[in-house]
Structures are given as structure tokens and as C-alpha cells.
Amino acid sequence: MGIGKVVGIGNTATVYQWEEDKVLKLFHKGFPKESVEKEFKNASLIWNMDFLKPKAYELVTYEGKLGIIYDRLEGESLLDWFMRTRDIEKCAVYMSKLHKRIIRNRIEDVPSYKDFLRNNVKRVDLKGEEVINLIDRLPDGGNLCHGDFHPGNIFIHNGNTAIIDFMNICHGPYLYDIARTVFLLECSPLPMEVKNGEKLLKLRKTLSDLYLKKMDVSREMIEDFLSVIISARIGEEVQNYHYDKRLSHNDKGLVF
């Protein structure tokens, strides 16, 4: 049967129906081969862990582009679910339950969160040495960190939640991944065309507060992680600039 209709469009890839029960995540032309291989490796490493996610089957090349064949998930993104229900309390519950299942796992054969942060800091010459010193003083850890955990990357079906997008997986303290989620919820910029920006930012802050409460984590517990995440984000955005600059599904996950 092969490639079918488009089921999702992101910053780095377009997702197509592939046969009856699978999808092809086809990365845009020019996207680094090593990054695609990294995502496939990450997805394979976590497959047997105790939380829901699509299985990655194989790397493929289609019309000169690299892709990964995944199981197709039933349901809708938690973002779309929230936009339909407006139940922010339940959204925080779904987020926290899934995230707790993810971060309780241990992993070794992926980069440290510190390497991810250092690499992004080094891309820009903005107090880089000072920020790297702060990163060096943070604790190490062996917990699985998803690195991009937010409603746009969560699927929900019959009350069950699954996570997608494994490009930023790393190991570190679980508090790092929680801080990363808080940053994504609160600090990611809104697209210029979005109306009622102040109201949306307040809504995101409310969801973040509820999420932290459900995770049993205070802002004081994550403040050091959050500080370096904010500093390193500039370098991350520099890297992303070289790829497709359209509003992605991941970015949409932060626009509500």
C-alpha cells in the first residue's frame, strides 16, 4: 500500500499514513542523517520501558528523504483534546501521570543532559563560559529525560496517554526534565499571528502550575535547571533556524 495521506506536519518532518496501521515520519530534505539515526536509536532503546509510545520499525529513504516507520497511534494530541474540552485540570493530570512513568526509568546509552545544554551554549558567544560553569555544577543523573515533553507530543485515546518525538532523549536528574517542560510551557514564544497573547501566556502558566503540583515539585526545586535551560535555548534556536522555519506541531503544542 505504501505512502498515504498526510497525518501531521512538523518543523523537521511530515508524517504520512503508511500501510494500514503505521506512519512514515519523513524528514525534510537536508535534515541531518545523524539526527534521524539518533531518533531511531532512541526510540529503539526505550521500546521495552513501561509507558506507551509508538514502536519504531525501520529507517527508510523515500524520494531522496530519510524517514522512520512508526506504529500509528489512535486518538488525538493532548493539545487537541484540551482545545476541545478546555479541561486544564485534567490536562495537568494526564501530563503528570505519563511523565512520572517516563522519568522513573533509568537509561545509559544516550547523551547526558549536560552535553545537550553545553552544545547549545557553545553555538552562541553569550556568557558561554559562565553558563557552562553553572551546568558543570548541576547534579548528574541516570533518569530517562524525554527533553520535549508537552501537550503537543502527547497522544490520548480512551483515557490512555502515549508520548512521541524522541530526538532530545538524554539522561539526567528527573528534575531537569520537569524544568524543561516548565520552560516549554511558559517561555516558548508565541507566533506573531496569535491573538490574545497575554491571555494565552496566563493559561500556559496556569497549566504549568497545575502540572508542577501534580508532580509534587516546587519551583525552588527546579530553579537552577531552569536558569541554564533558558540560557542554552538561544543556541538551540540557532540550530533550529537552519531547518524548516514553519510553525511545527510541536510549536502548536505550546499555543493555547
Rosetta silent file (secondary structure, phi, psi, omega in degrees, C-alpha in Angstrom):
SEQUENCE: MGIGKVVGIGNTATVYQWEEDKVLKLFHKGFPKESVEKEFKNASLIWNMDFLKPKAYELVTYEGKLGIIYDRLEGESLLDWFMRTRDIEKCAVYMSKLHKRIIRNRIEDVPSYKDFLRNNVKRVDLKGEEVINLIDRLPDGGNLCHGDFHPGNIFIHNGNTAIIDFMNICHGPYLYDIARTVFLLECSPLPMEVKNGEKLLKLRKTLSDLYLKKMDVSREMIEDFLSVIISARIGEEVQNYHYDKRLSHNDKGLVF
SCORE:     score description
SCORE:     0.000 S_00000001
   1 L     0.000  -43.786  173.507    0.000    0.000    0.000 S_00000001
   2 L    73.795 -155.325 -172.850    2.872    2.410    0.784 S_00000001
   3 E   -68.810  142.038 -178.961    2.649    6.107    1.493 S_00000001
   4 E  -126.592 -144.898 -175.137   -0.759    7.656    2.053 S_00000001
   5 E   -72.124  159.338  175.695   -2.300   10.917    3.216 S_00000001
   6 E   -72.334  130.914  177.742   -0.578   13.481    5.418 S_00000001
   7 E  -116.445   -4.553  177.609   -1.464   12.986    9.095 S_00000001
   8 E  -174.302  146.549  178.535    0.851   15.604   10.617 S_00000001
   9 E  -128.843  129.201 -179.553    3.280   18.387    9.686 S_00000001
  10 L  -128.027 -178.577 -178.849    6.191   19.468   11.859 S_00000001
  11 L   -65.334  -35.923 -173.683    9.262   21.666   11.800 S_00000001
  12 L  -110.897  -13.760 -173.245   11.562   18.834   10.800 S_00000001
  13 E  -155.807  159.387  169.447    9.278   16.231    9.214 S_00000001
  14 E  -114.579  137.129 -177.049    5.929   15.434    7.624 S_00000001
  15 E  -105.074  127.955 -178.250    4.061   12.356    8.860 S_00000001
  16 E  -118.091  150.235  167.379    2.209   10.185    6.329 S_00000001
  17 E   -60.179  137.130  179.859   -0.085    7.213    6.608 S_00000001
  18 E  -135.531  108.519 -173.095    1.991    4.102    5.819 S_00000001
  19 L    59.404 -156.087 -170.077    0.075    0.929    5.114 S_00000001
  20 L   -83.307  -38.613 -170.593   -2.889    0.260    7.419 S_00000001
  21 L  -126.373   21.267 -179.070   -1.546    0.676   10.942 S_00000001
  22 E  -133.454  166.957  174.579    1.734    2.572   10.576 S_00000001
  23 E  -130.064  156.448  173.703    3.006    6.036    9.713 S_00000001
  24 E  -111.657  115.673  173.161    6.098    7.297    7.945 S_00000001
  25 E   -88.332  101.895 -173.108    7.813   10.231    9.631 S_00000001
  26 E  -102.209  113.332 -175.283    9.573   11.686    6.593 S_00000001
  27 E   -76.017  147.832 -177.517   12.188   14.300    7.459 S_00000001
  28 L   -64.419  151.276 -178.568   12.568   17.377    5.313 S_00000001
  29 L   -58.620  132.591 -179.121   15.291   17.402    2.687 S_00000001
  30 L    94.646  -10.662  177.528   18.617   18.456    4.172 S_00000001
  31 L   -67.921  135.632 -171.788   17.796   17.377    7.696 S_00000001
  32 L   -59.000  133.316  178.446   20.962   15.725    9.103 S_00000001
  33 H   -59.369  -39.883 -177.966   21.181   11.966    8.659 S_00000001
  34 H   -63.957  -30.194  178.428   22.834   11.596   12.066 S_00000001
  35 H   -72.278  -38.713  176.754   19.835   13.254   13.738 S_00000001
  36 H   -64.619  -44.528  178.853   17.383   10.871   12.068 S_00000001
  37 H   -63.481  -34.610  177.852   19.544    7.911   13.091 S_00000001
  38 H   -64.728  -45.360  179.382   19.684    9.304   16.621 S_00000001
  39 H   -62.179  -42.630  179.457   15.903    9.453   16.887 S_00000001
  40 H   -62.622  -43.389  178.048   15.585    5.880   15.595 S_00000001
  41 H   -61.159  -46.122 -179.523   18.199    4.663   18.088 S_00000001
  42 H   -60.073  -45.736 -179.652   16.470    6.493   20.946 S_00000001
  43 H   -61.493  -36.511  179.446   13.072    5.052   20.037 S_00000001
  44 H   -70.895  -39.055 -178.664   14.567    1.558   19.945 S_00000001
  45 H   -63.617  -34.024 -174.043   16.333    1.969   23.298 S_00000001
  46 L   -97.315    1.133 -171.144   13.148    2.912   25.154 S_00000001
  47 L   -57.222  -39.862 -176.181   10.772    0.490   23.450 S_00000001
  48 L   -85.017    1.532 -179.788   10.618   -2.011   26.342 S_00000001
  49 L   -76.939  156.132 -168.117   10.122    0.658   29.021 S_00000001
  50 L   -86.768   66.566  168.324    6.825    0.791   30.870 S_00000001
  51 L  -157.907  158.599 -174.363    4.961    3.660   29.216 S_00000001
  52 E   -80.403  135.928  176.475    3.029    3.960   25.964 S_00000001
  53 L  -163.543  158.687  178.114    4.796    5.081   22.792 S_00000001
  54 L   -74.922  144.494  176.461    4.823    4.092   19.108 S_00000001
  55 L   -80.438  136.609  174.345    7.268    1.391   18.051 S_00000001
  56 E   -93.462  126.220 -173.947    9.948    2.382   15.536 S_00000001
  57 E   -98.285  -47.720 -177.559   10.364   -0.309   12.874 S_00000001
  58 E  -163.746  157.330  170.582   12.972    0.826   10.368 S_00000001
  59 E   -86.378  137.371 -179.740   14.852    3.655    8.731 S_00000001
  60 E  -136.209  162.536  170.648   13.848    4.233    5.120 S_00000001
  61 E  -118.839  128.164 -178.449   14.630    6.521    2.217 S_00000001
  62 E  -135.244  118.747 -179.215   11.685    7.816    0.190 S_00000001
  63 L    51.389   43.165  176.227   12.081   10.179   -2.750 S_00000001
  64 L    79.905    4.828  179.884   15.515   11.211   -1.543 S_00000001
  65 E  -115.866  148.626  178.757   14.381   11.921    2.024 S_00000001
  66 E   -87.832  145.247  179.902   15.122    9.968    5.207 S_00000001
  67 E  -151.037  169.295  177.107   12.280    8.649    7.331 S_00000001
  68 E  -128.310  132.579  176.043   11.282    6.347   10.171 S_00000001
  69 E   -90.968  124.188 -179.407    8.339    3.958   10.096 S_00000001
  70 E  -120.858  160.302  163.812    6.374    4.007   13.366 S_00000001
  71 E   -59.156  145.291  172.813    3.213    2.446   14.702 S_00000001
  72 L   -87.301  129.171  179.407    0.254    4.742   14.132 S_00000001
  73 L   -86.163  139.581  173.447   -1.249    5.977   17.389 S_00000001
  74 L   -81.350  155.922  174.268   -5.003    6.088   17.856 S_00000001
  75 L    99.870 -148.851 -174.883   -6.678    9.186   19.266 S_00000001
  76 E  -142.415  164.033  176.513   -5.623   12.825   19.258 S_00000001
  77 E   -68.623  153.685  177.766   -2.910   15.005   20.711 S_00000001
  78 H   -63.805  -29.121  173.519   -3.430   16.226   24.253 S_00000001
  79 H   -59.435  -52.126 -179.243   -3.298   19.721   22.795 S_00000001
  80 H   -63.367  -38.000  176.774   -6.273   18.994   20.534 S_00000001
  81 H   -60.162  -44.114 -179.753   -8.042   17.262   23.421 S_00000001
  82 H   -66.346  -42.527  179.498   -7.558   20.347   25.587 S_00000001
  83 H   -61.215  -29.565 -179.560   -8.723   22.713   22.859 S_00000001
  84 H   -83.010  -37.396 -173.654  -11.871   20.614   22.563 S_00000001
  85 H   -99.219  -28.310 -175.302  -12.586   20.111   26.288 S_00000001
  86 L    60.177   25.392 -179.045  -10.950   23.169   27.915 S_00000001
  87 L   -95.499   86.694 -174.107  -10.317   20.960   30.973 S_00000001
  88 H   -71.081  -33.043  178.096   -6.977   22.358   32.153 S_00000001
  89 H   -64.111  -46.441 -179.711   -7.003   20.456   35.460 S_00000001
  90 H   -67.730  -35.063  176.590   -7.448   17.115   33.707 S_00000001
  91 H   -58.524  -45.114  178.003   -4.807   18.070   31.156 S_00000001
  92 H   -63.808  -36.152  177.644   -2.305   18.534   34.005 S_00000001
  93 H   -64.086  -47.782  179.115   -3.342   15.169   35.447 S_00000001
  94 H   -60.367  -43.753  179.428   -2.743   13.395   32.131 S_00000001
  95 H   -60.485  -49.563 -174.270    0.621   15.114   31.737 S_00000001
  96 H   -67.271  -40.232  179.975    1.855   14.305   35.221 S_00000001
  97 H   -62.149  -43.786  179.674    0.790   10.654   35.209 S_00000001
  98 H   -69.285  -42.235 -176.965    2.583    9.978   31.942 S_00000001
  99 H   -65.337  -37.409  177.218    5.668   11.974   32.861 S_00000001
 100 H   -61.749  -37.301  178.439    6.054   10.133   36.159 S_00000001
 101 H   -67.501  -34.463 -178.550    6.044    6.832   34.269 S_00000001
 102 H   -72.647  -52.469 -170.066    8.721    8.113   31.892 S_00000001
 103 H   -75.409   -9.428  176.905   11.204    9.676   34.325 S_00000001
 104 L   -78.930  -11.014  178.118   11.235    6.735   36.728 S_00000001
 105 L   -78.383  153.187  176.196   13.117    4.725   34.064 S_00000001
 106 E  -109.709  145.391 -178.770   16.920    4.532   34.011 S_00000001
 107 L  -150.104  149.392 -178.300   18.983    4.801   30.824 S_00000001
 108 L  -124.910  -41.096 -168.809   22.681    4.933   29.939 S_00000001
 109 L   -82.708   40.242  174.593   23.305    4.709   26.191 S_00000001
 110 L  -137.390  162.668 -178.544   22.177    8.266   25.413 S_00000001
 111 L   -63.816  157.009  171.432   23.906   11.638   25.945 S_00000001
 112 E   -72.672  148.624  175.661   23.874   13.410   29.282 S_00000001
 113 H   -59.323  -28.457  179.583   21.538   16.381   29.589 S_00000001
 114 H   -66.146  -37.671  177.760   24.666   18.397   30.375 S_00000001
 115 H   -64.198  -41.925  177.873   26.106   17.628   26.933 S_00000001
 116 H   -58.865  -46.150 -179.510   22.852   18.783   25.324 S_00000001
 117 H   -67.648  -45.002 -179.699   22.987   22.057   27.259 S_00000001
 118 H   -59.796  -45.505 -178.535   26.719   22.612   26.692 S_00000001
 119 H   -59.913  -38.068  179.447   26.435   22.063   22.943 S_00000001
 120 H   -72.076  -36.686  177.977   23.664   24.639   22.695 S_00000001
 121 H   -64.527  -39.335 -176.340   25.559   27.169   24.799 S_00000001
 122 H   -68.990  -15.228  179.513   28.659   26.793   22.601 S_00000001
 123 L   -74.223  -16.898 -179.364   26.676   27.753   19.492 S_00000001
 124 L  -129.658  145.534 -178.962   26.437   31.334   20.717 S_00000001
 125 L   -97.193   70.383 -175.636   29.071   33.618   22.217 S_00000001
 126 L  -136.252   89.872 -177.735   26.944   34.978   25.045 S_00000001
 127 L    53.352   36.251 -174.788   28.462   34.450   28.506 S_00000001
 128 H   -58.926  -47.255 -177.432   29.141   30.893   27.345 S_00000001
 129 H   -63.095  -39.460  179.436   31.896   30.086   29.851 S_00000001
 130 H   -63.444  -43.756 -179.486   29.821   31.393   32.751 S_00000001
 131 H   -67.799  -40.825  179.076   26.804   29.286   31.766 S_00000001
 132 H   -62.783  -36.621  175.651   28.933   26.166   31.218 S_00000001
 133 H   -62.294  -38.099  176.908   30.351   26.589   34.730 S_00000001
 134 H   -65.783  -41.624  178.412   26.783   26.638   36.032 S_00000001
 135 H   -61.544  -43.236 -178.401   25.982   23.481   34.056 S_00000001
 136 H   -60.859  -29.307 -177.792   29.065   21.733   35.452 S_00000001
 137 H   -83.738  -10.477  178.096   27.868   22.393   38.997 S_00000001
 138 L   -72.867  154.660 -179.100   24.468   20.801   38.420 S_00000001
 139 L   -69.742  152.642  171.060   23.964   17.197   39.589 S_00000001
 140 L   -85.517  174.320  179.047   24.376   14.217   37.281 S_00000001
 141 L  -175.829  159.804 -177.742   21.699   11.560   36.979 S_00000001
 142 L  -116.149   14.082  178.303   20.610    8.412   35.196 S_00000001
 143 E   -75.459  149.734  173.594   16.895    9.010   34.792 S_00000001
 144 E   -70.321  124.154  176.016   15.324    8.959   31.349 S_00000001
 145 E  -115.968  123.429 -178.307   14.630   12.536   30.246 S_00000001
 146 L   -71.564  -40.632  175.156   12.393   12.991   27.202 S_00000001
 147 L    87.218  -10.439 -178.830   13.569   16.536   26.564 S_00000001
 148 L  -151.172   46.098 -173.264   10.448   17.709   24.711 S_00000001
 149 L   -89.641  109.493  177.315    7.551   16.740   26.959 S_00000001
 150 L  -159.395  170.843 -172.938    4.480   18.936   26.379 S_00000001
 151 H   -57.694  -28.481  179.174    0.844   18.513   25.210 S_00000001
 152 H   -70.119  -18.783  179.995    1.733   18.619   21.512 S_00000001
 153 H  -106.597   12.632  177.989    3.863   15.486   21.916 S_00000001
 154 E  -115.053  132.763  174.782    1.310   13.522   23.949 S_00000001
 155 E  -108.276  144.695 -179.846   -1.452   11.440   22.372 S_00000001
 156 E  -129.341  135.896  179.821   -4.597   10.441   24.221 S_00000001
 157 E  -150.602  120.357 -179.503   -7.048    7.648   23.385 S_00000001
 158 L    52.728   38.702  177.511   -9.739    6.271   25.706 S_00000001
 159 L    81.531   -1.859  178.146   -8.053    7.937   28.671 S_00000001
 160 E  -101.294  140.150 -176.980   -4.642    6.407   27.906 S_00000001
 161 E  -115.065  145.082  178.084   -1.690    8.638   27.040 S_00000001
 162 E  -134.152  153.768 -178.646    1.362    7.961   24.864 S_00000001
 163 E  -109.923  145.572  175.563    4.454   10.032   24.096 S_00000001
 164 L  -125.011  175.685  171.505    6.028   10.746   20.687 S_00000001
 165 L    70.981   98.073 -171.151    9.141   12.543   19.373 S_00000001
 166 L  -114.342   21.273 -175.738   12.379   11.046   20.696 S_00000001
 167 L   -67.795  -34.584 -171.724   15.032   13.366   19.223 S_00000001
 168 L  -102.759   17.375 -179.516   16.032   15.031   22.527 S_00000001
 169 L   -61.273  138.463  178.977   16.178   11.981   24.804 S_00000001
 170 E  -154.209  178.135  173.796   19.032   12.127   27.322 S_00000001
 171 E  -115.856  149.148 -178.856   19.866   11.001   30.842 S_00000001
 172 E   174.810 -171.088  174.768   19.978   13.213   33.901 S_00000001
 173 L   -68.597  144.919 -179.000   18.126   14.045   37.129 S_00000001
 174 H   -61.111  -26.520 -179.637   14.355   13.793   36.755 S_00000001
 175 H   -66.240  -27.511  176.167   14.073   17.405   37.892 S_00000001
 176 H   -61.743  -46.747 -176.233   15.828   18.513   34.704 S_00000001
 177 H   -67.338  -33.385  175.559   13.085   17.045   32.524 S_00000001
 178 H   -66.493  -43.339  177.724   10.406   18.642   34.674 S_00000001
 179 H   -61.791  -39.035  179.023   12.189   22.001   34.407 S_00000001
 180 H   -62.141  -41.570  177.900   12.409   21.543   30.640 S_00000001
 181 H   -64.691  -42.821  177.548    8.639   21.013   30.457 S_00000001
 182 H   -59.891  -42.385  177.720    8.009   24.123   32.562 S_00000001
 183 H   -61.156  -46.787 -178.563   10.255   26.088   30.213 S_00000001
 184 H   -62.154  -37.549  179.727    8.447   24.793   27.123 S_00000001
 185 H   -71.053  -40.477 -169.342    5.068   25.662   28.626 S_00000001
 186 H   -98.993  -31.442 -166.888    5.971   29.112   29.914 S_00000001
 187 L  -109.632  -14.390  178.983    8.845   30.518   27.891 S_00000001
 188 L   -65.238  133.793 -176.059    8.427   29.395   24.291 S_00000001
 189 L   -68.385  148.577  173.562    7.459   32.433   22.190 S_00000001
 190 L   -84.338  142.584  174.393    4.027   32.750   20.670 S_00000001
 191 L   -59.046  150.048 -174.999    3.829   33.183   16.878 S_00000001
 192 L   -61.402  -29.125 -175.529    3.237   36.765   15.820 S_00000001
 193 L   -80.102   -7.291 -177.962   -0.146   35.943   14.282 S_00000001
 194 L   -73.191  131.040  177.594   -1.595   34.609   17.551 S_00000001
 195 L   -92.116  164.151  179.196   -4.245   36.871   19.079 S_00000001
 196 L    54.595   43.794 -176.419   -4.920   37.327   22.813 S_00000001
 197 H   -58.052  -42.168 -178.220   -1.272   36.582   23.540 S_00000001
 198 H   -63.422  -40.570  178.894   -1.381   37.778   27.166 S_00000001
 199 H   -64.671  -41.072 -179.642   -4.377   35.571   27.907 S_00000001
 200 H   -66.619  -39.189  178.136   -2.684   32.556   26.313 S_00000001
 201 H   -63.892  -38.622  177.268    0.502   33.107   28.288 S_00000001
 202 H   -65.329  -38.032  178.956   -1.500   33.193   31.522 S_00000001
 203 H   -64.870  -42.700  177.643   -3.230   29.961   30.511 S_00000001
 204 H   -63.236  -39.168  177.833    0.117   28.293   29.884 S_00000001
 205 H   -65.183  -38.960  178.013    1.365   29.488   33.279 S_00000001
 206 H   -63.132  -44.649  178.018   -1.744   28.051   34.952 S_00000001
 207 H   -61.922  -41.414  178.987   -1.180   24.685   33.276 S_00000001
 208 H   -61.096  -44.581  178.447    2.467   24.773   34.343 S_00000001
 209 H   -61.250  -44.528  179.775    1.494   25.477   37.974 S_00000001
 210 H   -65.127  -41.737  178.461   -1.036   22.636   37.960 S_00000001
 211 H   -60.228  -47.323  178.756    1.462   20.270   36.341 S_00000001
 212 H   -60.427  -40.275  178.703    4.109   21.055   38.978 S_00000001
 213 H   -61.985  -43.392  179.736    1.589   20.480   41.743 S_00000001
 214 H   -68.758  -27.404  178.169    0.672   17.070   40.315 S_00000001
 215 H   -83.410   -5.648 -177.083    4.374   16.215   40.010 S_00000001
 216 L    59.194   43.681 -178.573    4.931   17.173   43.674 S_00000001
 217 L  -128.946  133.478  177.237    7.706   19.551   42.641 S_00000001
 218 L   -92.899  162.492  177.946    8.181   23.151   43.752 S_00000001
 219 H   -66.228  -31.144  178.287    9.659   25.916   41.616 S_00000001
 220 H   -62.733  -33.407 -177.608   12.560   26.184   44.063 S_00000001
 221 H   -69.297  -23.574 -175.766   13.494   22.569   43.282 S_00000001
 222 H  -114.256    3.271 -170.350   13.949   23.299   39.566 S_00000001
 223 H   -63.118  -36.825  179.827   15.192   26.910   39.555 S_00000001
 224 H   -68.624  -41.612  177.233   18.860   26.060   38.853 S_00000001
 225 H   -63.387  -43.519 -177.233   17.925   23.748   35.975 S_00000001
 226 H   -63.152  -36.511 -179.565   15.509   26.308   34.583 S_00000001
 227 H   -61.264  -46.528 -178.417   18.165   29.018   34.637 S_00000001
 228 H   -76.124  -30.519  176.135   20.593   27.103   32.414 S_00000001
 229 H   -60.846  -43.791  179.033   17.814   25.813   30.135 S_00000001
 230 H   -62.743  -42.314  179.991   16.833   29.414   29.411 S_00000001
 231 H   -67.025  -39.670 -176.780   20.450   30.363   28.682 S_00000001
 232 H   -75.801  -18.481 -175.175   21.064   27.347   26.447 S_00000001
 233 H   -61.963  -30.278 -179.403   17.858   27.876   24.458 S_00000001
 234 H   -59.230  -44.975  178.702   19.457   30.595   22.351 S_00000001
 235 H   -66.689  -35.095  178.061   21.876   28.066   20.878 S_00000001
 236 H   -64.211  -39.860  179.561   19.089   25.563   20.335 S_00000001
 237 H   -69.627  -32.669  175.962   17.141   28.142   18.344 S_00000001
 238 H   -61.892  -43.852  178.609   20.235   28.922   16.255 S_00000001
 239 H   -64.214  -45.628 -178.204   20.447   25.254   15.277 S_00000001
 240 H   -63.300  -27.607 -177.330   16.727   25.028   14.521 S_00000001
 241 H   -61.073  -26.401 -176.505   16.932   28.124   12.309 S_00000001
 242 L   -76.431   -9.333 -178.788   18.852   26.157    9.702 S_00000001
 243 L  -108.278 -165.561 -178.781   15.884   23.842    9.115 S_00000001
 244 L   -57.442  126.188 -176.137   12.255   24.387    8.175 S_00000001
 245 L  -100.404   15.128  176.470   11.042   27.565    9.906 S_00000001
 246 L   -73.678  158.213  176.166    7.329   26.898    9.609 S_00000001
 247 L   -63.621  122.001 -175.425    5.179   26.593   12.737 S_00000001
 248 L   -93.641  168.659  173.948    5.512   22.948   13.760 S_00000001
 249 H   -60.062  -37.483  178.539    3.133   20.581   15.517 S_00000001
 250 H   -63.246  -43.065  178.951    5.475   20.826   18.487 S_00000001
 251 H   -65.252  -39.126  177.532    5.210   24.604   18.455 S_00000001
 252 H   -58.011  -31.123 -178.841    1.429   24.341   18.141 S_00000001
 253 L   -63.375  -15.028 -179.156    1.507   22.316   21.315 S_00000001
 254 L  -105.866   -0.517 -177.276    2.535   25.481   23.141 S_00000001
 255 L  -103.897   86.607  175.761   -0.012   27.793   21.538 S_00000001
 256 L  -158.173    0.000    0.000   -3.152   27.627   23.660 S_00000001
